[in-house]
Amino acid sequence: MRRWIAALTLPIALGGCASWKKFQYEGWGRDGWQQPDRVVAALAIEPGAQVADIGAGGGYFTFRLARAVGPGGLVYAVDIDPDMVGYLRERAREEKAENVVVVEATPSDPGLPAEGVDLLFTCNTYHHLDDPVAYFREARGTLRPGGRVAIIDLDGEGWFSWFFGHATSAEAMRREMDQAGYALVAEPTFLEQQNFMIFAPRDEARP
């Protein structure tokens, strides 16, 4: 038990609050169960695209997305947590990621430009939204023609959902995104403990 407590408290002792939060986003052997490279490949992002990482946290996906869009593209790293916003800005400077723009958002507004993004991406953030229907209904205005929304969230069935205490069922996500005006266009199934769905505005969605 003492070793377990020490493992949890060490990041705080070494680097403070931001380091601990970063560990929460990137620790727990995440690369194994999250399969980030496979996720990015499934998004089929074109070089030069503009992507928003909603709830970017410590940048787990942000900088992978930045590599996918290339130097001609742009990734908005969006978060409402000042600690994470500061960390993201520092990390972007250190990694010389000139195609990453950090945005300090509000719970109801991602702070993105109108018709400014080709893809809205969010991982393990959907369940934190107070009103996902209203949020994504408003976010529709940030999408360019042909834009998409990709959502990954804990499915409520694996032990991670039990451990973290929050999740979103596939049925709830489909229903709420339908109410927000989107149609499901793809549903990759390789993530064992998360739902992964890709939506498009209903008036643009193709079967």
PLY file of the C-alpha trace (Angstrom):
ply
format ascii 1.0
element vertex 207
property float x
property float y
property float z
element edge 206
property int vertex1
property int vertex2
end_header
0.00 0.00 0.00
2.80 2.43 0.85
4.43 1.84 -2.53
1.09 2.51 -4.26
0.61 5.76 -2.34
4.19 6.79 -3.10
3.64 6.12 -6.80
0.62 8.41 -6.78
2.19 11.21 -4.74
5.65 11.26 -6.36
4.55 13.36 -9.39
3.20 16.04 -7.04
6.39 16.11 -5.00
8.58 16.36 -8.08
6.68 18.81 -10.18
3.60 20.15 -8.48
-0.01 20.20 -9.58
0.58 20.39 -13.33
2.90 17.37 -13.24
0.35 15.34 -11.33
-2.41 16.24 -13.76
-0.12 15.35 -16.66
0.48 11.95 -15.06
-3.27 11.43 -14.79
-3.60 12.07 -18.54
-0.57 10.10 -19.69
0.18 7.55 -16.97
-1.37 4.19 -16.16
0.33 2.51 -19.16
-1.90 4.49 -21.46
-0.05 3.82 -24.69
-1.01 0.16 -24.43
-4.76 0.49 -24.02
-5.24 3.81 -25.84
-3.44 2.76 -29.06
-2.81 6.43 -30.00
-1.12 5.77 -33.34
-4.00 3.58 -34.45
-6.49 6.22 -33.31
-4.77 8.94 -35.32
-4.60 6.66 -38.36
-8.34 5.96 -38.07
-9.04 9.69 -38.18
-7.60 9.85 -41.73
-6.30 13.39 -41.23
-4.99 15.05 -44.36
-1.75 17.07 -44.28
-2.57 20.74 -43.91
-5.79 20.11 -42.00
-6.85 22.16 -39.00
-7.81 20.11 -35.95
-9.09 21.00 -32.48
-8.18 18.77 -29.54
-10.97 19.52 -27.07
-9.92 18.82 -23.49
-6.30 18.49 -24.57
-5.02 17.98 -21.02
-1.29 17.35 -21.10
-1.24 17.08 -24.89
-1.33 13.29 -25.12
-3.05 13.50 -28.51
-2.26 17.13 -29.34
1.29 16.60 -30.49
0.48 13.39 -32.32
-2.24 15.29 -34.18
0.27 18.06 -34.90
2.56 15.54 -36.59
-0.39 14.24 -38.61
-1.40 17.66 -39.98
2.22 18.55 -40.71
3.84 21.99 -40.84
1.14 23.27 -43.16
-1.64 22.37 -40.74
-2.75 23.58 -37.34
-3.87 22.00 -34.07
-5.82 23.96 -31.48
-5.07 22.52 -28.03
-8.20 23.47 -26.10
-8.58 23.18 -22.33
-10.33 25.00 -19.50
-7.75 24.13 -16.82
-5.20 26.96 -16.36
-2.56 24.49 -15.16
-2.88 22.44 -18.34
-3.04 25.53 -20.54
0.24 26.73 -19.05
1.83 23.31 -19.41
0.70 22.99 -23.04
2.16 26.37 -23.92
5.46 25.45 -22.30
5.55 22.08 -24.02
4.75 23.60 -27.40
7.66 26.03 -26.97
10.04 23.30 -25.84
9.12 21.01 -28.73
9.09 23.92 -31.19
5.61 22.86 -32.26
4.77 25.96 -34.24
1.61 24.37 -35.59
0.08 24.05 -32.09
-2.08 26.92 -30.82
-3.14 26.66 -27.18
-6.63 27.94 -26.36
-7.96 28.56 -22.85
-11.64 27.84 -23.28
-14.75 27.98 -21.09
-16.98 25.01 -20.20
-19.53 26.07 -22.80
-17.32 27.58 -25.53
-14.18 26.02 -27.07
-13.00 29.44 -28.22
-12.40 28.39 -31.81
-12.73 30.54 -34.93
-15.86 30.28 -37.05
-15.46 27.66 -39.78
-11.90 27.21 -38.57
-11.45 23.46 -38.18
-11.75 20.30 -40.25
-11.95 18.00 -37.23
-13.13 18.41 -33.65
-11.48 15.66 -31.62
-12.06 14.84 -27.98
-10.89 11.93 -25.84
-12.24 11.15 -22.36
-13.75 14.62 -22.12
-17.29 14.14 -23.41
-18.61 12.97 -20.04
-17.41 16.23 -18.44
-19.67 18.39 -20.62
-22.66 19.72 -18.69
-24.82 19.81 -21.83
-23.16 17.97 -24.74
-26.14 18.58 -27.02
-25.88 22.36 -26.66
-22.07 22.25 -26.76
-21.83 20.43 -30.07
-24.80 22.27 -31.56
-22.87 25.50 -31.03
-19.57 23.91 -32.09
-21.13 23.19 -35.49
-20.25 26.76 -36.43
-16.53 26.07 -36.00
-16.49 23.32 -38.64
-15.46 23.88 -42.19
-17.52 22.28 -44.99
-16.91 18.56 -44.79
-15.82 18.83 -41.16
-16.18 16.00 -38.67
-16.40 15.37 -34.92
-14.51 12.43 -33.42
-15.37 11.40 -29.86
-13.65 8.81 -27.68
-14.98 8.21 -24.19
-14.90 5.50 -21.56
-17.70 3.02 -22.21
-18.70 2.19 -18.64
-17.83 -1.48 -19.00
-14.07 -1.74 -18.37
-12.19 -1.34 -15.11
-10.98 2.13 -16.13
-14.58 3.34 -16.09
-14.97 1.89 -12.60
-11.69 3.42 -11.44
-12.31 6.92 -12.81
-16.02 6.87 -12.02
-17.36 8.29 -15.25
-18.24 7.15 -18.75
-20.70 7.58 -21.62
-22.65 4.73 -23.15
-22.70 4.32 -26.91
-26.47 4.76 -26.91
-26.29 8.06 -25.03
-23.57 9.41 -27.30
-25.50 8.52 -30.47
-28.72 10.01 -29.08
-27.14 13.26 -27.91
-25.16 13.82 -31.07
-28.30 13.16 -33.11
-30.09 15.82 -31.06
-27.17 18.18 -31.71
-27.60 17.72 -35.47
-24.99 15.10 -36.36
-25.04 11.71 -38.01
-22.73 8.81 -37.20
-20.40 8.14 -40.14
-17.86 5.73 -38.64
-17.42 3.66 -35.49
-13.99 2.06 -35.08
-14.15 -0.86 -32.66
-10.53 -1.59 -31.73
-10.55 0.25 -28.36
-11.51 -2.25 -25.67
-12.62 0.15 -22.91
-13.83 3.15 -24.88
-16.45 4.10 -27.43
-14.97 5.68 -30.56
-17.41 7.43 -32.88
-17.00 9.84 -35.77
-19.84 12.17 -36.71
-20.60 14.67 -39.44
-23.23 17.40 -39.57
-26.43 15.67 -40.67
-26.85 17.82 -43.76
-23.37 16.81 -44.96
-23.17 13.19 -43.80
-22.80 10.45 -46.38
-23.78 6.82 -45.72
0 1
1 2
2 3
3 4
4 5
5 6
6 7
7 8
8 9
9 10
10 11
11 12
12 13
13 14
14 15
15 16
16 17
17 18
18 19
19 20
20 21
21 22
22 23
23 24
24 25
25 26
26 27
27 28
28 29
29 30
30 31
31 32
32 33
33 34
34 35
35 36
36 37
37 38
38 39
39 40
40 41
41 42
42 43
43 44
44 45
45 46
46 47
47 48
48 49
49 50
50 51
51 52
52 53
53 54
54 55
55 56
56 57
57 58
58 59
59 60
60 61
61 62
62 63
63 64
64 65
65 66
66 67
67 68
68 69
69 70
70 71
71 72
72 73
73 74
74 75
75 76
76 77
77 78
78 79
79 80
80 81
81 82
82 83
83 84
84 85
85 86
86 87
87 88
88 89
89 90
90 91
91 92
92 93
93 94
94 95
95 96
96 97
97 98
98 99
99 100
100 101
101 102
102 103
103 104
104 105
105 106
106 107
107 108
108 109
109 110
110 111
111 112
112 113
113 114
114 115
115 116
116 117
117 118
118 119
119 120
120 121
121 122
122 123
123 124
124 125
125 126
126 127
127 128
128 129
129 130
130 131
131 132
132 133
133 134
134 135
135 136
136 137
137 138
138 139
139 140
140 141
141 142
142 143
143 144
144 145
145 146
146 147
147 148
148 149
149 150
150 151
151 152
152 153
153 154
154 155
155 156
156 157
157 158
158 159
159 160
160 161
161 162
162 163
163 164
164 165
165 166
166 167
167 168
168 169
169 170
170 171
171 172
172 173
173 174
174 175
175 176
176 177
177 178
178 179
179 180
180 181
181 182
182 183
183 184
184 185
185 186
186 187
187 188
188 189
189 190
190 191
191 192
192 193
193 194
194 195
195 196
196 197
197 198
198 199
199 200
200 201
201 202
202 203
203 204
204 205
205 206
